Amino acid sequence: AELDAIRDEVLAERGAKDAAYVKRMVKIQRATELAGRVCMIGSRSKIAWSAGVGLIALGKVLDNMELGHNVLHGQWDWMRDPDIHSTTWEWDFVAPARGWQHTHNDLHHTWTNVIGKDNDLGYGILRVDEAQRWSLFYLAQPVWHLINALVFEYSIAAYDLELGAYVAKRKRMTDEQKAEFRANANEVLGKIRAQVVKDYLLQPLLAGPGARHALTATVTANILRNLWTNTVIICGHFPEGIETFDKASIEGETRGEWYVRQMLGSGNISGGPLMHLMSGNLSHQIEHHVYPDMPSNRYAQVAPRIRAIMERNGLPYRTGPLHRQAASVYKKVFLLALPNKEPGRSRRSVVAQEIRDALRGKKEGKTRQAPVKKVHPGEARGV
């Protein structure tokens, strides 16, 4: 009831200042990226190139994080502005907005950190919890993680398309399911084509004699955007101390227990206003998961109250600077590339046995799992 009351209070306060904030952000984002493009016109200067890269990358980060992510959550739908609305917004990202809304808003935010239900746990290519079954595939996950970060927008497009599930299940799919996948795939390919033409053909051509430099600047800016957004996102759910849940533990889950799962399954990034802005206010990941449709500029306002509620109920409020949270994730990526410890067996012997089994044609993934750490949200009082 207390958490619902906070939400109702803030949503009732929304008004002209909030609307002015998001409209100002739209103007800043567009002006920033335009300034970056202007730096490229007819210029071969290293200084102009560097400035252009920085401004274009900044514009794309603002577009994807503080605007795209939050607009597509419906945080600004109350304004009834057709240009800033979850049903009309399209972002500077190869993943179509509608597909992302399904996998992110409908699935991830509903099943946050539930193993087997929330595919955001490792995006299907990373093992980020001991309760996830290990296989030989994960030995290379530090490499998968780096590649995923570098091409993050394309990874998200494939993830939203549920490409892995299609490959695994296509032989058992009905004709209708296959047709639906093909339609979704065509939409994704169409968005990728439009982004490639815009970023790597039209905009470099507009730079005139500086076309080649504009092209390399755009490629570099997109990589920087991908690395930054990936880093912010992994710090929200993968650091040490973030809890996961099995499906049985959430059966009959109440509203209060759902709140607790969001709190325990999320982590924040500490910092000042610049960090909050550059992260799309996902530095307040806990507050975002508790209130996904609350305007992002309000998360800093409610954060002290959420923290007080959690501490009063004995719930850990996981937060830390970006470098510490990111290092915690990288540590897990490397450690969990290896199988769990088993009594009387070394990790090396487990890997060796799996390799032998694979060479003999046996199925991988038979390594014993550690039990999932079950959390009973109902034990928290007053939430």
C-alpha positions in Angstrom: 0.0 0.0 0.0 2.8 2.4 0.8 4.5 1.8 -2.5 1.2 2.2 -4.4 0.6 5.5 -2.5 4.0 6.9 -3.6 3.2 6.0 -7.2 -0.2 7.6 -7.0 1.2 10.7 -5.4 3.9 11.3 -8.1 1.6 10.5 -11.0 -1.0 13.0 -9.6 1.8 15.7 -9.6 2.7 15.3 -13.2 2.3 18.6 -15.1 3.8 21.4 -17.1 7.4 21.0 -15.6 7.5 17.3 -16.6 6.2 18.0 -20.1 8.7 20.8 -20.5 11.5 18.5 -19.4 10.9 15.8 -22.0 10.3 18.3 -24.8 13.5 20.0 -23.9 15.3 16.7 -24.0 13.9 16.0 -27.5 15.3 19.4 -28.7 18.7 18.8 -27.0 19.0 15.3 -28.5 18.2 16.5 -32.0 20.5 19.6 -31.8 23.3 17.4 -30.4 23.3 14.9 -33.3 22.8 17.7 -35.9 25.9 19.4 -34.5 27.8 16.2 -34.9 26.7 15.9 -38.5 27.7 19.5 -39.2 31.2 18.8 -37.9 31.5 16.2 -40.7 30.6 18.5 -43.6 33.6 19.0 -45.9 36.0 18.4 -43.0 38.9 16.1 -42.8 40.2 17.5 -39.5 40.9 15.1 -36.7 39.5 17.6 -34.2 36.3 17.9 -36.2 36.1 14.1 -36.6 36.5 13.6 -32.9 34.0 16.2 -32.0 31.6 14.7 -34.5 32.0 11.2 -33.1 31.3 12.5 -29.6 28.3 14.5 -30.5 26.7 11.8 -32.7 27.3 9.2 -30.0 25.8 11.5 -27.4 22.8 12.1 -29.5 22.2 8.4 -30.1 22.6 7.7 -26.4 20.0 10.3 -25.5 17.7 9.0 -28.2 18.0 5.4 -27.0 18.1 5.9 -23.2 16.4 9.0 -21.8 14.0 9.3 -24.7 13.4 6.0 -26.6 13.4 3.6 -23.6 11.3 5.7 -21.4 8.8 7.0 -24.1 8.3 3.4 -25.2 7.4 2.5 -21.6 4.5 4.9 -21.8 6.0 7.3 -19.3 4.9 10.3 -21.3 1.6 9.0 -22.7 -0.3 11.1 -20.2 0.7 14.2 -22.2 -1.4 12.9 -25.2 1.3 14.4 -27.5 1.2 12.2 -30.7 4.9 13.0 -31.2 6.0 11.7 -27.8 3.8 8.7 -27.3 4.6 5.0 -26.8 2.3 4.0 -29.8 4.0 6.3 -32.3 7.6 6.7 -31.2 10.4 5.0 -33.3 14.0 5.2 -32.2 17.4 5.5 -33.7 18.0 1.7 -33.2 17.8 -1.3 -35.5 15.3 -3.1 -33.3 11.8 -2.0 -34.1 10.0 -0.3 -31.2 7.0 -2.6 -31.2 9.0 -5.8 -30.9 11.1 -4.4 -28.2 8.0 -3.3 -26.2 6.8 -6.9 -26.3 10.0 -8.6 -25.1 11.0 -5.8 -22.7 7.8 -4.3 -21.3 5.5 -7.3 -21.5 8.0 -10.1 -20.7 11.0 -8.8 -18.9 9.2 -6.4 -16.6 6.6 -9.1 -15.8 9.0 -11.9 -15.1 12.0 -10.0 -13.8 14.9 -12.4 -13.0 12.7 -15.5 -13.0 14.8 -18.3 -14.5 13.2 -19.8 -17.5 10.8 -16.9 -17.9 12.9 -13.8 -18.1 15.1 -14.1 -21.2 16.9 -10.9 -20.3 18.9 -13.1 -17.9 22.0 -13.4 -20.1 20.0 -12.8 -23.3 20.3 -16.5 -24.1 24.1 -16.3 -24.6 25.5 -15.5 -21.2 25.4 -17.5 -17.9 25.0 -14.9 -15.2 23.7 -17.1 -12.3 24.9 -20.4 -10.9 21.4 -21.7 -11.2 21.6 -21.5 -15.0 22.6 -24.9 -16.4 26.2 -24.9 -17.7 27.3 -26.3 -21.0 30.5 -26.1 -23.1 29.1 -23.1 -25.0 29.6 -20.9 -22.0 33.4 -21.4 -21.9 33.6 -18.7 -24.6 31.1 -16.3 -22.9 33.7 -13.6 -22.2 34.1 -13.5 -26.0 30.3 -13.6 -26.6 29.9 -10.8 -24.1 32.4 -8.5 -25.9 30.9 -9.2 -29.3 27.4 -8.6 -27.9 28.4 -5.3 -26.4 30.1 -4.1 -29.7 27.0 -4.9 -31.8 24.4 -4.5 -29.1 21.7 -2.9 -31.2 21.8 -5.9 -33.6 21.9 -8.3 -30.7 18.7 -6.7 -29.3 17.0 -6.9 -32.7 17.8 -10.7 -32.8 16.7 -11.1 -29.2 13.4 -9.3 -29.7 12.8 -11.5 -32.7 13.4 -14.5 -30.5 15.7 -15.9 -33.2 17.2 -18.5 -30.9 13.8 -19.9 -30.0 12.8 -20.1 -33.6 15.9 -22.0 -34.6 15.4 -24.5 -31.8 11.6 -25.0 -32.3 11.0 -24.3 -36.0 10.5 -28.0 -36.8 7.7 -28.2 -34.2 6.1 -24.9 -35.2 2.7 -24.6 -36.9 2.4 -22.9 -40.3 0.8 -19.9 -38.6 3.7 -19.6 -36.1 6.2 -19.7 -38.9 4.3 -17.1 -40.9 4.2 -14.8 -37.8 8.0 -15.2 -37.4 8.6 -14.4 -41.1 6.4 -11.2 -40.7 8.3 -10.1 -37.7 11.7 -10.9 -39.4 10.7 -8.8 -42.4 9.9 -5.9 -40.1 13.3 -6.3 -38.3 15.1 -6.5 -41.7 13.2 -3.5 -42.9 14.3 -1.5 -39.9 17.9 -2.6 -40.2 17.9 -1.6 -43.9 16.5 1.8 -43.1 19.1 2.4 -40.4 22.0 1.3 -42.6 20.9 3.5 -45.4 20.5 6.5 -43.1 23.7 6.1 -41.1 26.1 4.7 -43.7 24.9 6.1 -47.0 22.7 9.2 -46.9 24.3 11.0 -43.9 27.9 10.4 -45.2 26.9 11.7 -48.6 25.5 14.9 -47.1 29.0 15.5 -45.7 30.3 16.1 -49.2 34.1 15.8 -49.5 34.1 14.6 -45.9 31.9 11.5 -46.7 34.6 8.9 -45.8 35.3 10.6 -42.5 31.5 10.9 -41.8 31.1 7.2 -42.4 33.9 6.2 -40.0 32.6 8.7 -37.5 29.1 7.2 -37.6 30.5 3.6 -37.3 32.6 4.7 -34.3 29.7 6.6 -32.7 27.4 3.5 -33.1 30.0 1.3 -31.4 30.4 3.8 -28.5 26.6 3.9 -28.1 26.4 0.1 -28.1 29.2 -0.2 -25.5 27.6 2.4 -23.3 24.1 1.1 -23.4 25.2 -2.4 -22.9 27.2 -1.4 -19.8 24.4 0.5 -18.3 21.9 -2.3 -18.8 24.1 -5.2 -17.5 24.7 -3.1 -14.4 21.0 -3.1 -13.7 20.5 -6.9 -13.3 23.8 -8.8 -13.4 26.0 -7.5 -10.6 26.9 -9.5 -7.5 24.0 -9.6 -5.0 21.2 -9.3 -7.5 18.8 -12.2 -6.8 17.1 -14.6 -9.2 14.0 -16.7 -8.7 12.6 -20.0 -9.8 9.2 -20.3 -11.3 7.8 -22.2 -8.3 8.7 -19.3 -5.9 6.4 -16.8 -7.6 3.3 -19.0 -7.8 0.4 -17.0 -6.3 2.6 -13.9 -6.1 0.8 -10.9 -4.6 1.2 -7.3 -5.6 3.6 -6.7 -2.6 5.6 -9.8 -3.5 5.9 -8.6 -7.0 7.3 -5.3 -5.7 9.9 -7.1 -3.6 11.0 -9.3 -6.6 11.6 -6.1 -8.6 13.6 -4.6 -5.8 15.8 -7.7 -5.2 16.2 -8.4 -8.9 17.6 -4.9 -9.7 20.6 -2.8 -8.9 21.4 0.9 -9.2 24.3 3.0 -10.4 25.3 5.8 -8.0 26.3 9.1 -9.4 25.2 12.7 -10.1 22.7 14.3 -12.6 25.0 13.6 -15.6 25.1 9.9 -14.8 21.4 9.7 -14.4 20.8 11.6 -17.7 23.3 9.5 -19.7 21.9 6.3 -18.4 18.3 7.3 -19.2 17.8 7.3 -15.5 18.3 3.5 -15.5 20.9 4.3 -12.9 17.7 4.2 -10.8 17.0 0.6 -12.0 15.3 -0.4 -8.8 12.9 2.6 -8.9 12.3 2.0 -12.6 11.3 -1.7 -12.0 9.0 -0.7 -9.2 7.4 2.1 -11.3 8.2 1.4 -15.0 5.6 3.9 -16.2 6.7 6.8 -13.9 8.4 9.7 -15.8 12.1 9.1 -15.6 12.9 12.6 -14.3 11.0 11.6 -11.1 13.1 8.6 -10.1 15.6 10.6 -8.2 12.8 12.1 -6.2 11.4 8.8 -5.1 14.7 7.0 -4.6 15.3 8.0 -1.0 11.8 6.8 0.0 12.2 3.5 -1.8 15.5 3.0 -0.1 14.0 3.7 3.3 11.2 1.2 2.7 13.6 -1.5 1.7 16.0 -0.9 4.6 13.1 -0.8 7.0 12.0 -4.2 5.8 15.5 -5.7 5.7 15.9 -5.7 2.0 19.3 -4.9 0.5 19.4 -1.7 -1.7 22.0 -2.7 -4.2 23.9 0.3 -5.6 27.4 1.4 -6.4 29.5 3.5 -8.9 29.5 2.4 -12.5 33.0 1.0 -12.5 32.3 -1.2 -9.4 29.0 -2.5 -10.8 30.5 -3.2 -14.2 33.5 -4.9 -12.7 31.2 -7.1 -10.7 29.4 -8.2 -13.8 32.6 -8.9 -15.7 33.8 -11.0 -12.8 30.6 -13.1 -13.0 31.0 -13.4 -16.8 34.4 -15.0 -16.4 33.7 -17.1 -13.3 30.4 -18.5 -14.6 32.0 -19.4 -17.9 33.1 -22.4 -15.9 30.9 -25.0 -14.3 29.8 -24.8 -10.7 32.0 -26.5 -8.1 30.9 -30.1 -7.3 31.9 -32.1 -4.3 34.9 -34.3 -5.1 35.3 -32.9 -8.6 37.4 -30.1 -10.0 36.0 -27.7 -12.6 38.7 -28.9 -15.0 37.5 -32.5 -14.7 33.9 -31.4 -15.3 34.9 -29.6 -18.4 37.0 -32.5 -19.6 34.1 -34.9 -19.1 31.7 -32.7 -21.0 34.2 -32.5 -23.9 34.5 -36.3 -23.9 30.7 -36.7 -23.9 30.4 -34.2 -26.7 32.9 -36.0 -28.8 31.0 -39.2 -28.2 27.8 -37.6 -29.4 26.1 -37.3 -26.0 24.0 -34.3 -25.1 25.8 -31.4 -23.4 24.4 -29.6 -20.4 24.2 -32.6 -18.0 26.4 -30.9 -15.4 24.6 -30.7 -12.1 23.1 -27.4 -11.3 23.4 -25.5 -8.0 20.0 -25.1 -6.5 18.3 -21.8 -7.2 18.3 -19.4 -4.3 14.7 -19.1 -3.5 13.3 -15.9 -2.1 10.0 -15.8 -0.4 8.9 -12.2 -0.9 6.0 -12.6 1.6 8.6 -12.6 4.4 9.0 -8.8 3.9 6.7 -6.9 6.1 4.8 -3.7 5.4 5.5 -3.6 1.7 
